[in-house]
Amino acid sequence: MEVYLLRHGIAENGKPGSRDADRALTPEGKDKLRETIAVAGRAGLAPSLILTSPYQRAVETARIAAERLKYKAEPLVSDAFLPGSTPDQAWNEIRLHKDADQLLITGHEPLLGYLTAYLLGSPSIDVDFKKGAIVRVDLDRFGPHPRGTLKWMLTPKLAARDNL
């Protein structure tokens, strides 16, 4: 299985009295996401399933990815990808969908950095997961503890320079 982890794009600053979960993407965040996702699509991303955190900015990110990648279904929302979730919680959700060829997950830091290291079997690795960045990990093992191979990471800055 190819697992793609996509951090939400640039979001609005929090407003007094509003919930963090309700912050939306900015126009710049949406534009950069579209560009990064287009490059990822040219690199082979064509998800068979999209999962997302329930936070507004992650759901918006998942919907932009679905639109750009011509994914026909609505992304599935899961609390396993909330900012405070653990890699174990996320892994348990991923294992429920092990028949998917390509799984795209949209979420937040610090979870996505921790989850990347967890999927690689090296929890001590630090991953600098910029907003709107995407990483591909190919999973070789689906037991209680995963084992995967890092294939690539694409940041919005790199995507903006791309003519791949």
KOLMARVEX-344102 format. One line per field, with one value per residue: x, y, z of N, C-alpha, C, CB in turn; residue number from 1; residue in one letter. Coordinates in steps of 0.02 Angstrom, whole numbers, plus 50000, padded with zeros to 5 digits. Glycine has a CB too. Layout:
BEGIN
n_u <- [X, ...]
n_v <- [Y, ...]
n_w <- [Z, ...]
ca_u <- [X, ...]
ca_v <- [Y, ...]
ca_w <- [Z, ...]
c_u <- [X, ...]
c_v <- [Y, ...]
c_w <- [Z, ...]
cb_u <- [X, ...]
cb_v <- [Y, ...]
cb_w <- [Z, ...]
i <- [NUM, ...]
aa <- [A, ...]
***
This chain:
BEGIN
n_u <- [50042, 50024, 50047, 49997, 50031, 49962, 49984, 49873, 49835, 49891, 49810, 49680, 49716, 49681, 49532, 49474, 49370, 49332, 49336, 49479, 49463, 49379, 49447, 49476, 49549, 49661, 49651, 49779, 49832, 49747, 49780, 49917, 49906, 49834, 49929, 50035, 49969, 49938, 50066, 50100, 50004, 50051, 50162, 50110, 50008, 49851, 49726, 49643, 49568, 49522, 49557, 49520, 49556, 49430, 49436, 49403, 49499, 49574, 49477, 49440, 49562, 49568, 49458, 49498, 49607, 49538, 49461, 49562, 49626, 49532, 49452, 49311, 49224, 49162, 49281, 49324, 49292, 49388, 49420, 49542, 49642, 49656, 49739, 49795, 49799, 49871, 50010, 49983, 49841, 49810, 49871, 49794, 49674, 49717, 49748, 49621, 49588, 49666, 49655, 49657, 49741, 49808, 49817, 49763, 49791, 49735, 49789, 49863, 50002, 50066, 50048, 50062, 50201, 50250, 50180, 50233, 50367, 50335, 50274, 50385, 50452, 50539, 50530, 50604, 50643, 50644, 50528, 50510, 50372, 50298, 50163, 50042, 50127, 50170, 50196, 50258, 50242, 50283, 50207, 50265, 50234, 50098, 50070, 50049, 50140, 50196, 50298, 50383, 50437, 50513, 50470, 50459, 50455, 50361, 50361, 50266, 50349, 50446, 50361, 50317, 50424, 50425, 50429, 50402]
n_v <- [49940, 50110, 50249, 50411, 50557, 50708, 50868, 50992, 51144, 51318, 51405, 51512, 51631, 51599, 51660, 51765, 51680, 51586, 51416, 51311, 51205, 51256, 51337, 51399, 51367, 51484, 51593, 51594, 51477, 51381, 51397, 51361, 51229, 51171, 51179, 51099, 50975, 50950, 50927, 50813, 50726, 50712, 50640, 50518, 50503, 50444, 50425, 50285, 50294, 50424, 50490, 50595, 50714, 50783, 50922, 51084, 51144, 51033, 50952, 51036, 51035, 50899, 50894, 50981, 50908, 50793, 50848, 50897, 50779, 50704, 50619, 50531, 50507, 50565, 50624, 50522, 50552, 50547, 50532, 50483, 50554, 50677, 50825, 50794, 50656, 50490, 50403, 50265, 50261, 50317, 50221, 50108, 50146, 50158, 50024, 49969, 49994, 49922, 49864, 49962, 50029, 50151, 50264, 50416, 50532, 50669, 50788, 50848, 50930, 50891, 50759, 50704, 50708, 50625, 50509, 50479, 50443, 50333, 50245, 50214, 50136, 50193, 50280, 50386, 50475, 50640, 50737, 50869, 50940, 51039, 51159, 51105, 51012, 50851, 50677, 50520, 50354, 50189, 50044, 49893, 49802, 49748, 49717, 49726, 49827, 49940, 49931, 50027, 50111, 50262, 50356, 50482, 50660, 50806, 50978, 51133, 51238, 51174, 51118, 51234, 51269, 51174, 51092, 50965]
n_w <- [50000, 49960, 50057, 50078, 50160, 50197, 50248, 50309, 50219, 50226, 50354, 50421, 50551, 50723, 50799, 50932, 51044, 50951, 50892, 50874, 50787, 50691, 50603, 50441, 50277, 50201, 50056, 49995, 50051, 49993, 49856, 49853, 49895, 49788, 49687, 49739, 49751, 49618, 49565, 49641, 49591, 49459, 49491, 49517, 49613, 49644, 49729, 49804, 49914, 50024, 50180, 50319, 50450, 50560, 50572, 50505, 50415, 50375, 50316, 50210, 50142, 50105, 50019, 49916, 49869, 49825, 49721, 49632, 49600, 49541, 49616, 49657, 49767, 49929, 50047, 50188, 50357, 50505, 50677, 50712, 50656, 50715, 50783, 50911, 50913, 50925, 50847, 50854, 50862, 50737, 50654, 50682, 50621, 50487, 50460, 50451, 50322, 50235, 50111, 50016, 49877, 49861, 49987, 50045, 50169, 50259, 50375, 50527, 50610, 50770, 50732, 50598, 50571, 50674, 50638, 50513, 50547, 50629, 50536, 50462, 50548, 50635, 50763, 50817, 50720, 50657, 50570, 50463, 50434, 50331, 50310, 50196, 50139, 50071, 50096, 50040, 50088, 50068, 50119, 50189, 50283, 50383, 50516, 50696, 50712, 50593, 50443, 50335, 50182, 50145, 50008, 49944, 49978, 49963, 49962, 49970, 49927, 49848, 49752, 49689, 49614, 49520, 49365, 49326]
ca_u <- [50000, 50056, 50014, 50015, 50011, 49958, 49967, 49827, 49866, 49892, 49743, 49669, 49734, 49625, 49498, 49450, 49304, 49318, 49370, 49534, 49437, 49340, 49488, 49473, 49608, 49665, 49657, 49848, 49837, 49713, 49819, 49978, 49885, 49817, 49992, 50070, 49931, 49947, 50132, 50095, 49966, 50096, 50209, 50076, 49955, 49782, 49704, 49584, 49531, 49546, 49536, 49538, 49537, 49368, 49446, 49383, 49555, 49593, 49423, 49448, 49621, 49548, 49413, 49539, 49644, 49490, 49444, 49620, 49646, 49472, 49426, 49238, 49187, 49175, 49331, 49298, 49316, 49406, 49452, 49609, 49690, 49655, 49807, 49819, 49797, 49936, 50023, 49947, 49771, 49809, 49888, 49735, 49627, 49746, 49741, 49552, 49581, 49727, 49643, 49666, 49807, 49837, 49778, 49782, 49767, 49748, 49788, 49897, 50060, 50125, 50033, 50088, 50272, 50257, 50154, 50283, 50420, 50305, 50265, 50451, 50480, 50592, 50494, 50646, 50656, 50608, 50505, 50491, 50311, 50272, 50092, 50032, 50176, 50145, 50248, 50236, 50274, 50258, 50206, 50285, 50209, 50036, 50058, 50036, 50186, 50209, 50365, 50376, 50494, 50500, 50482, 50472, 50418, 50353, 50338, 50240, 50404, 50474, 50310, 50313, 50481, 50422, 50403, 50414]
ca_v <- [50000, 50176, 50295, 50481, 50600, 50777, 50917, 51044, 51205, 51377, 51419, 51576, 51635, 51591, 51721, 51759, 51650, 51534, 51352, 51295, 51158, 51292, 51380, 51381, 51382, 51550, 51588, 51573, 51407, 51341, 51400, 51321, 51159, 51150, 51170, 51041, 50915, 50938, 50895, 50745, 50687, 50695, 50591, 50454, 50501, 50435, 50387, 50243, 50315, 50484, 50497, 50661, 50741, 50821, 50995, 51116, 51154, 50968, 50931, 51077, 51008, 50835, 50907, 51008, 50851, 50752, 50883, 50899, 50711, 50673, 50568, 50542, 50501, 50614, 50599, 50496, 50588, 50503, 50564, 50455, 50601, 50741, 50847, 50761, 50583, 50457, 50361, 50201, 50272, 50326, 50157, 50064, 50168, 50139, 49951, 49954, 50008, 49894, 49844, 50020, 50032, 50216, 50296, 50485, 50554, 50740, 50800, 50902, 50919, 50850, 50690, 50679, 50696, 50565, 50452, 50462, 50406, 50270, 50202, 50194, 50093, 50232, 50335, 50441, 50520, 50704, 50754, 50939, 50936, 51107, 51162, 51089, 50962, 50782, 50626, 50453, 50298, 50124, 49997, 49825, 49758, 49772, 49688, 49776, 49883, 49943, 49941, 50058, 50143, 50330, 50363, 50552, 50713, 50865, 51037, 51183, 51276, 51133, 51112, 51298, 51271, 51114, 51083, 50893]
ca_w <- [50000, 49961, 50103, 50067, 50216, 50173, 50300, 50285, 50194, 50270, 50380, 50455, 50621, 50768, 50821, 51001, 51051, 50901, 50904, 50829, 50737, 50640, 50560, 50370, 50236, 50170, 49983, 49979, 50070, 49941, 49794, 49860, 49896, 49720, 49650, 49766, 49735, 49546, 49557, 49669, 49542, 49404, 49518, 49524, 49664, 49620, 49788, 49804, 49973, 50059, 50249, 50344, 50515, 50554, 50575, 50442, 50369, 50349, 50270, 50149, 50108, 50075, 49962, 49862, 49841, 49788, 49659, 49587, 49581, 49511, 49662, 49650, 49830, 49982, 50094, 50251, 50416, 50561, 50735, 50720, 50627, 50751, 50801, 50971, 50908, 50927, 50789, 50862, 50842, 50664, 50623, 50687, 50568, 50422, 50452, 50431, 50251, 50205, 50041, 49972, 49844, 49879, 50040, 50058, 50235, 50273, 50447, 50563, 50652, 50762, 50716, 50535, 50578, 50714, 50601, 50461, 50581, 50651, 50478, 50441, 50600, 50669, 50796, 50838, 50663, 50655, 50503, 50458, 50393, 50318, 50290, 50126, 50116, 50065, 50098, 50018, 50121, 50044, 50175, 50174, 50336, 50413, 50582, 50748, 50700, 50521, 50417, 50269, 50149, 50123, 49936, 49930, 50013, 49921, 49998, 49924, 49899, 49795, 49700, 49653, 49567, 49480, 49297, 49316]
c_u <- [50044, 50014, 50042, 49988, 50017, 49939, 49921, 49866, 49865, 49821, 49741, 49697, 49672, 49596, 49474, 49379, 49288, 49359, 49425, 49509, 49401, 49381, 49488, 49540, 49604, 49666, 49728, 49858, 49805, 49753, 49881, 49961, 49870, 49880, 50029, 50034, 49936, 50014, 50131, 50056, 50009, 50149, 50175, 50021, 49887, 49747, 49642, 49540, 49564, 49515, 49559, 49519, 49471, 49376, 49433, 49441, 49579, 49541, 49428, 49508, 49604, 49503, 49450, 49579, 49598, 49473, 49501, 49638, 49588, 49448, 49352, 49199, 49202, 49230, 49298, 49332, 49330, 49441, 49523, 49663, 49685, 49726, 49836, 49817, 49867, 49948, 49988, 49874, 49765, 49822, 49829, 49683, 49653, 49737, 49671, 49542, 49640, 49717, 49650, 49736, 49844, 49790, 49806, 49750, 49785, 49741, 49835, 49963, 50036, 50112, 50066, 50163, 50285, 50235, 50202, 50339, 50395, 50299, 50332, 50485, 50536, 50562, 50538, 50663, 50614, 50590, 50481, 50433, 50281, 50198, 50087, 50082, 50143, 50204, 50217, 50277, 50241, 50264, 50221, 50253, 50149, 50021, 50042, 50080, 50205, 50284, 50357, 50440, 50473, 50519, 50497, 50432, 50418, 50325, 50308, 50295, 50436, 50425, 50306, 50369, 50476, 50398, 50416, 50371]
c_v <- [50062, 50221, 50365, 50522, 50672, 50823, 50970, 51105, 51261, 51395, 51489, 51573, 51625, 51658, 51712, 51730, 51596, 51471, 51341, 51250, 51193, 51337, 51354, 51395, 51453, 51541, 51566, 51499, 51361, 51339, 51356, 51246, 51133, 51136, 51107, 50976, 50899, 50904, 50824, 50700, 50666, 50643, 50524, 50450, 50499, 50394, 50344, 50259, 50377, 50485, 50565, 50671, 50779, 50897, 51025, 51122, 51088, 50942, 50971, 51052, 50943, 50846, 50938, 50952, 50807, 50783, 50881, 50831, 50671, 50612, 50580, 50541, 50559, 50585, 50576, 50531, 50538, 50543, 50537, 50503, 50672, 50761, 50810, 50685, 50554, 50418, 50293, 50207, 50279, 50260, 50109, 50082, 50148, 50065, 49930, 49960, 49978, 49869, 49901, 50018, 50095, 50249, 50366, 50507, 50628, 50752, 50856, 50880, 50925, 50779, 50666, 50666, 50632, 50503, 50431, 50420, 50337, 50221, 50177, 50148, 50127, 50292, 50394, 50490, 50583, 50720, 50827, 50944, 51005, 51103, 51150, 51039, 50893, 50734, 50560, 50401, 50234, 50074, 49926, 49776, 49790, 49743, 49743, 49837, 49883, 49945, 49968, 50088, 50213, 50335, 50434, 50597, 50774, 50922, 51086, 51224, 51239, 51128, 51176, 51304, 51216, 51127, 51010, 50866]
c_w <- [50000, 50007, 50090, 50126, 50193, 50231, 50270, 50262, 50246, 50289, 50411, 50525, 50663, 50790, 50893, 51002, 51000, 50917, 50852, 50772, 50680, 50595, 50488, 50336, 50210, 50094, 49962, 49994, 50018, 49877, 49798, 49862, 49826, 49679, 49674, 49747, 49660, 49533, 49583, 49622, 49483, 49426, 49533, 49576, 49631, 49674, 49775, 49864, 50003, 50129, 50274, 50417, 50507, 50557, 50506, 50392, 50338, 50299, 50205, 50108, 50071, 50014, 49903, 49828, 49799, 49721, 49609, 49560, 49552, 49550, 49669, 49716, 49878, 50028, 50159, 50310, 50472, 50616, 50746, 50694, 50656, 50771, 50862, 50970, 50910, 50863, 50794, 50841, 50766, 50629, 50626, 50634, 50499, 50409, 50433, 50356, 50211, 50134, 49992, 49942, 49864, 49929, 50052, 50124, 50243, 50348, 50468, 50592, 50724, 50738, 50652, 50536, 50618, 50676, 50546, 50492, 50603, 50593, 50451, 50491, 50639, 50705, 50818, 50782, 50671, 50582, 50505, 50408, 50385, 50301, 50215, 50098, 50114, 50063, 50075, 50055, 50093, 50101, 50152, 50224, 50369, 50481, 50632, 50740, 50626, 50505, 50346, 50244, 50127, 50049, 49917, 49976, 49968, 49963, 49948, 49891, 49840, 49737, 49658, 49603, 49515, 49409, 49279, 49260]
cb_u <- [49952, 50062, 50024, 49988, 50055, 49907, 50032, 49777, 49832, 49928, 49721, 49593, 49769, 49646, 49438, 49452, 49253, 49334, 49319, 49591, 49390, 49288, 49561, 49417, 49614, 49728, 49640, 49899, 49805, 49643, 49838, 50015, 49824, 49774, 50036, 50075, 49857, 49942, 50187, 50061, 49906, 50132, 50242, 50125, 49961, 49779, 49690, 49603, 49527, 49529, 49565, 49505, 49593, 49322, 49517, 49355, 49613, 49603, 49354, 49458, 49678, 49512, 49357, 49588, 49676, 49426, 49424, 49680, 49674, 49488, 49463, 49210, 49203, 49109, 49384, 49310, 49264, 49451, 49411, 49614, 49681, 49609, 49807, 49781, 49761, 49941, 50098, 49952, 49742, 49860, 49949, 49704, 49616, 49821, 49761, 49503, 49577, 49752, 49575, 49654, 49799, 49849, 49780, 49761, 49799, 49700, 49807, 49852, 50118, 50162, 49958, 50072, 50306, 50217, 50085, 50312, 50446, 50237, 50228, 50495, 50507, 50645, 50460, 50710, 50641, 50649, 50449, 50551, 50259, 50312, 50060, 50036, 50238, 50101, 50278, 50242, 50266, 50297, 50138, 50360, 50264, 49980, 50118, 50046, 50250, 50175, 50408, 50323, 50518, 50541, 50422, 50457, 50451, 50306, 50396, 50193, 50457, 50493, 50241, 50315, 50546, 50377, 50437, 50401]
cb_v <- [50000, 50206, 50273, 50508, 50586, 50784, 50949, 51064, 51228, 51438, 51366, 51594, 51703, 51551, 51739, 51827, 51702, 51560, 51293, 51260, 51109, 51333, 51385, 51420, 51332, 51590, 51655, 51616, 51395, 51370, 51472, 51341, 51151, 51204, 51232, 51046, 50923, 51004, 50937, 50747, 50727, 50757, 50618, 50403, 50561, 50400, 50434, 50168, 50257, 50549, 50439, 50715, 50787, 50800, 51012, 51185, 51188, 50917, 50942, 51151, 50996, 50791, 50955, 51064, 50809, 50742, 50956, 50929, 50675, 50652, 50570, 50489, 50433, 50631, 50653, 50419, 50641, 50446, 50552, 50389, 50603, 50737, 50920, 50784, 50561, 50409, 50350, 50176, 50335, 50379, 50126, 50069, 50244, 50157, 49916, 50000, 50083, 49837, 49813, 50087, 50028, 50261, 50253, 50533, 50512, 50786, 50736, 50929, 50971, 50848, 50681, 50727, 50755, 50571, 50470, 50526, 50445, 50282, 50239, 50255, 50031, 50255, 50308, 50414, 50484, 50762, 50706, 50985, 50887, 51140, 51231, 51151, 50961, 50775, 50620, 50444, 50302, 50100, 49999, 49818, 49744, 49756, 49648, 49745, 49877, 50003, 49874, 50110, 50101, 50382, 50337, 50569, 50729, 50849, 51070, 51230, 51291, 51063, 51097, 51356, 51266, 51064, 51132, 50854]
cb_w <- [50061, 49888, 50178, 49999, 50280, 50115, 50331, 50340, 50131, 50235, 50431, 50457, 50638, 50829, 50774, 51037, 51048, 50829, 50902, 50867, 50770, 50674, 50587, 50335, 50178, 50195, 49950, 50019, 50137, 49928, 49779, 49924, 49941, 49684, 49659, 49842, 49755, 49507, 49593, 49739, 49518, 49378, 49582, 49540, 49712, 49548, 49844, 49804, 50025, 50019, 50294, 50302, 50545, 50609, 50600, 50456, 50405, 50406, 50303, 50167, 50158, 50126, 49984, 49889, 49897, 49830, 49674, 49623, 49641, 49438, 49732, 49606, 49865, 50023, 50109, 50255, 50440, 50536, 50798, 50683, 50552, 50814, 50815, 51029, 50843, 50989, 50781, 50935, 50877, 50643, 50658, 50757, 50571, 50420, 50517, 50467, 50238, 50248, 50035, 50011, 49768, 49816, 50105, 50000, 50293, 50233, 50484, 50618, 50635, 50826, 50711, 50479, 50612, 50779, 50571, 50429, 50642, 50684, 50423, 50429, 50569, 50618, 50856, 50868, 50596, 50687, 50478, 50435, 50424, 50261, 50310, 50086, 50162, 50000, 50169, 49941, 50199, 49981, 50211, 50175, 50388, 50368, 50604, 50816, 50745, 50492, 50418, 50272, 50088, 50165, 49897, 49858, 50084, 49860, 50038, 49962, 49953, 49821, 49731, 49703, 49605, 49512, 49246, 49379]
i <- [1, 2, 3, 4, 5, 6, 7, 8, 9, 10, 11, 12, 13, 14, 15, 16, 17, 18, 19, 20, 21, 22, 23, 24, 25, 26, 27, 28, 29, 30, 31, 32, 33, 34, 35, 36, 37, 38, 39, 40, 41, 42, 43, 44, 45, 46, 47, 48, 49, 50, 51, 52, 53, 54, 55, 56, 57, 58, 59, 60, 61, 62, 63, 64, 65, 66, 67, 68, 69, 70, 71, 72, 73, 74, 75, 76, 77, 78, 79, 80, 81, 82, 83, 84, 85, 86, 87, 88, 89, 90, 91, 92, 93, 94, 95, 96, 97, 98, 99, 100, 101, 102, 103, 104, 105, 106, 107, 108, 109, 110, 111, 112, 113, 114, 115, 116, 117, 118, 119, 120, 121, 122, 123, 124, 125, 126, 127, 128, 129, 130, 131, 132, 133, 134, 135, 136, 137, 138, 139, 140, 141, 142, 143, 144, 145, 146, 147, 148, 149, 150, 151, 152, 153, 154, 155, 156, 157, 158, 159, 160, 161, 162, 163, 164]
aa <- [M, E, V, Y, L, L, R, H, G, I, A, E, N, G, K, P, G, S, R, D, A, D, R, A, L, T, P, E, G, K, D, K, L, R, E, T, I, A, V, A, G, R, A, G, L, A, P, S, L, I, L, T, S, P, Y, Q, R, A, V, E, T, A, R, I, A, A, E, R, L, K, Y, K, A, E, P, L, V, S, D, A, F, L, P, G, S, T, P, D, Q, A, W, N, E, I, R, L, H, K, D, A, D, Q, L, L, I, T, G, H, E, P, L, L, G, Y, L, T, A, Y, L, L, G, S, P, S, I, D, V, D, F, K, K, G, A, I, V, R, V, D, L, D, R, F, G, P, H, P, R, G, T, L, K, W, M, L, T, P, K, L, A, A, R, D, N, L]
***
